[in-house]
Amino acid sequence: MYIEEPATIKNCELIFDCPRRWDKLEPTANKAVRVCGTCDREVYLAEDREALAVLAAVGECAAFAGPANIFEDQERDIFDLDPLFAPYRPGIRCLFRTQMNDLIIRMANQKDAKLLTELSYTTFWDAFASHPKNAPEDMKHYMQQAFTEEQIALELADQNTFFLIAELDEKAAGYAKIVRDATEEGITAERPIELARLYSHQEYLGKGVGQNLMNACVEFAQETRHDVIWLGVWEYNPRAIAFYEKNGFRAVGKHVFQLGSDRQTDLLMQKDV
């Protein structure tokens, strides 16, 4: 064995902790893949938690060995096993295709917690603080809860949550947050994924950052085999509603968005992918 301890298996058939052990599975020619005789599925060995999250996102069975350097005796890693995983290799800076040569859209990691906290706080304030329906105390209450570095770090650690960061001129120009398998009443889908946030920095509005982030989110939804991407948008945000309609989203319902003490109404919109 080239791992220090037996790896546990995740996501076998359904998303749950499988009781079978890596060292009890049938080996294959590739040391990072074994076959489960119970469900007759391949099980991939993830070298770190990022790999584990990607494997879970695309619906594969995965084993995780913990901190041991399980790939020290081979050059291939989990991201070489299938082209589907290749865009999410840790360390690759440009993960998504863009329509702008100088724009980079990459997957965020734990090291981006501070950057994302500052970016999310600034972009939310710029988008909504000046609207007459948003009381300053409600804005402050919501933002102090949603946009702390501790909260963003927790979300980055969640294997169902992914942040995409757009960088232009080596500066953070915008970001998106997507949550796999999240749904609400009114959303019609077998494998929904939520576009929870999409914001551009005020400095880059009108320069295509938002559209490229949207394209990247749809690309991610397709590559991770979701059938619908959905979102909630404030009913008094006509510019955003028009943007989503332009991108093929349609209104399917409403839900409450709690901004401090203000129960606001969001339109629920979804798009087939």
C-alpha positions in Angstrom: 0.0 0.0 0.0 1.2 3.5 -0.7 -1.2 5.2 1.8 -0.5 5.3 5.5 -4.0 4.3 6.5 -7.1 2.8 4.9 -9.1 5.5 3.0 -12.8 5.8 3.6 -15.2 5.8 0.6 -17.6 8.6 -0.1 -20.6 9.0 -2.5 -21.2 5.3 -3.3 -24.5 5.2 -5.2 -25.9 8.0 -3.2 -24.2 10.8 -1.3 -23.3 9.1 2.0 -20.5 7.6 4.0 -19.9 4.2 2.5 -18.8 1.5 5.0 -16.5 -0.2 2.6 -12.7 0.3 2.8 -10.3 1.2 0.0 -8.0 -1.7 0.9 -10.9 -4.1 0.4 -11.7 -3.0 -3.1 -10.5 -4.7 -6.3 -7.3 -3.1 -7.7 -7.1 -1.9 -11.3 -4.1 -1.1 -13.5 -4.2 2.5 -12.1 -3.3 2.8 -8.4 -5.7 5.6 -8.0 -8.8 3.6 -9.1 -10.4 0.5 -7.6 -13.7 -1.2 -8.3 -16.4 -1.8 -5.7 -17.9 -5.2 -6.0 -21.1 -4.3 -4.2 -22.3 -1.5 -6.5 -19.9 -2.3 -9.5 -18.6 1.2 -9.7 -15.2 2.7 -9.9 -13.9 4.4 -6.8 -11.4 7.3 -7.3 -8.7 8.0 -4.7 -8.6 11.8 -3.9 -5.2 13.2 -2.9 -6.7 16.2 -1.1 -10.0 17.8 -0.1 -10.2 19.8 -3.3 -10.1 16.7 -5.3 -12.7 15.1 -3.0 -15.0 18.0 -3.5 -14.7 17.8 -7.3 -15.4 14.1 -7.4 -18.4 14.6 -5.2 -19.6 17.4 -7.4 -19.6 15.2 -10.6 -21.2 12.3 -8.8 -18.3 9.9 -8.6 -17.5 7.6 -5.7 -14.4 8.8 -3.9 -12.0 7.7 -1.2 -9.9 10.1 0.8 -6.8 9.0 2.6 -6.2 12.2 4.7 -3.0 14.1 4.9 -0.6 11.3 3.7 1.2 11.9 0.5 -0.5 9.1 -1.3 0.8 10.0 -4.8 4.5 10.2 -3.9 5.4 7.2 -6.0 3.5 8.1 -9.2 3.2 11.1 -11.5 -0.5 10.8 -12.3 -3.1 12.3 -10.0 -6.8 12.2 -9.8 -7.2 15.1 -12.3 -5.5 13.1 -15.1 -7.9 10.2 -14.9 -10.8 11.8 -16.7 -11.0 15.0 -18.8 -14.1 16.0 -16.8 -11.9 16.7 -13.8 -9.1 18.6 -15.6 -10.6 22.1 -15.3 -10.6 21.9 -11.5 -7.0 20.9 -10.9 -5.7 22.9 -7.9 -3.0 25.3 -8.9 -4.2 26.0 -12.4 -4.9 29.7 -12.5 -7.3 30.0 -15.5 -10.1 27.5 -15.1 -12.8 28.8 -17.4 -13.0 30.0 -20.9 -13.6 33.8 -21.2 -14.4 36.2 -24.1 -11.7 38.6 -22.9 -8.1 37.8 -23.4 -7.0 39.7 -20.2 -9.7 38.3 -18.0 -9.0 35.3 -15.8 -11.8 33.3 -14.0 -10.5 30.8 -11.5 -11.9 28.7 -8.7 -11.4 30.1 -5.3 -9.7 28.3 -2.4 -9.3 28.8 1.3 -6.5 31.3 0.8 -9.0 33.6 -0.9 -11.2 34.1 2.2 -9.9 37.6 2.9 -10.1 38.7 -0.7 -13.6 37.3 -1.1 -14.7 39.0 2.2 -13.6 42.4 1.0 -14.9 41.8 -2.6 -18.3 40.6 -1.5 -18.7 43.4 1.1 -17.8 46.1 -1.4 -19.9 44.8 -4.3 -23.0 44.3 -2.2 -22.7 47.7 -0.7 -22.2 49.4 -4.1 -25.2 47.5 -5.5 -27.8 48.2 -2.8 -26.8 50.8 -0.3 -28.1 53.7 -2.3 -31.5 52.2 -3.0 -34.2 54.1 -1.0 -35.9 50.8 0.1 -32.8 49.6 1.9 -32.4 51.1 5.4 -28.8 51.6 6.4 -29.3 49.6 9.7 -30.7 46.6 7.7 -27.8 46.7 5.3 -25.3 46.8 8.2 -27.0 44.0 10.0 -27.0 41.7 7.0 -23.5 42.5 5.9 -22.0 42.0 9.3 -23.3 38.5 9.3 -22.9 37.4 5.6 -19.5 39.0 4.8 -17.2 38.2 7.6 -13.9 36.4 6.9 -15.0 33.6 9.3 -18.3 33.1 7.4 -16.6 33.1 4.0 -14.0 30.6 5.2 -16.8 28.3 6.3 -18.5 28.5 2.9 -15.2 27.9 1.1 -14.8 24.7 3.3 -18.2 23.4 2.3 -17.8 20.8 -0.4 -21.1 21.8 -2.0 -20.2 25.5 -2.3 -17.9 26.9 -5.0 -16.6 30.5 -5.5 -15.4 31.7 -8.9 -13.2 34.8 -8.9 -12.8 37.1 -12.0 -9.5 38.9 -12.2 -8.7 41.7 -14.6 -5.5 43.6 -14.7 -4.3 41.4 -11.8 -7.2 42.8 -9.6 -10.3 41.0 -8.4 -13.1 42.3 -10.7 -16.0 40.2 -9.6 -17.1 36.9 -8.2 -19.8 34.3 -8.2 -21.0 31.8 -5.6 -22.6 28.6 -6.7 -24.1 25.9 -4.5 -24.7 22.4 -5.9 -27.9 20.4 -5.2 -29.6 23.4 -3.5 -33.2 24.0 -4.4 -36.4 25.7 -3.3 -40.1 25.3 -3.8 -40.9 26.2 -7.4 -37.6 25.1 -8.9 -38.2 22.2 -11.3 -35.1 20.1 -11.7 -33.6 16.7 -11.0 -30.1 18.0 -10.2 -30.4 21.7 -9.5 -27.5 24.1 -8.8 -27.9 27.5 -7.3 -26.3 30.7 -8.5 -26.3 32.3 -5.1 -24.3 35.4 -5.9 -22.9 37.1 -9.0 -21.3 40.6 -8.6 -18.9 42.8 -10.5 -16.8 45.5 -8.9 -18.1 49.0 -9.6 -14.9 49.8 -11.4 -15.5 47.1 -14.0 -19.3 47.4 -14.6 -20.1 47.3 -18.3 -16.8 45.6 -19.3 -18.1 42.1 -19.6 -17.1 40.7 -16.3 -20.6 39.8 -15.2 -21.3 38.0 -18.5 -18.1 36.0 -18.4 -18.8 35.0 -14.8 -22.3 33.9 -15.9 -20.8 31.9 -18.8 -18.4 30.2 -16.3 -21.2 29.3 -13.9 -23.3 27.7 -16.7 -20.1 25.9 -17.9 -19.6 24.6 -14.3 -23.2 23.5 -14.0 -23.0 21.6 -17.3 -19.6 19.9 -16.5 -20.9 18.8 -13.1 -24.0 17.3 -14.7 -26.6 19.5 -13.3 -29.8 20.1 -15.3 -31.0 23.4 -14.0 -29.2 26.5 -12.7 -31.4 28.9 -10.6 -31.2 32.1 -8.6 -33.1 34.6 -6.5 -33.1 38.3 -7.6 -34.6 41.2 -5.7 -37.9 42.3 -7.3 -36.6 46.0 -7.3 -33.5 45.2 -9.3 -34.7 45.6 -12.9 -31.2 45.7 -14.3 -30.3 42.3 -12.8 -33.6 40.8 -13.9 -33.0 42.0 -17.5 -29.5 40.5 -17.4 -30.8 37.1 -16.3 -33.6 37.1 -18.8 -31.1 37.9 -21.5 -29.2 34.8 -20.4 -32.2 32.6 -20.7 -33.5 32.6 -17.2 -37.3 32.6 -16.6 -39.3 33.5 -13.5 -40.8 30.4 -11.7 -41.7 31.7 -8.3 -40.8 33.9 -5.3 -39.1 33.6 -2.0 -38.3 35.8 1.0 -34.8 37.4 1.4 -34.2 38.7 4.9 -32.2 41.9 4.9 -31.9 42.7 8.6 -35.5 43.4 9.7 -36.8 43.8 6.2 -38.5 40.8 4.6 -37.8 41.5 0.9 -39.2 39.5 -2.0 -36.9 37.8 -4.5 -38.0 36.4 -7.9 -36.9 32.8 -8.4 -35.6 32.3 -11.9 -34.2 29.1 -13.5 -32.5 28.1 -16.7 -32.1 24.7 -18.2 -28.4 23.7 -18.8 
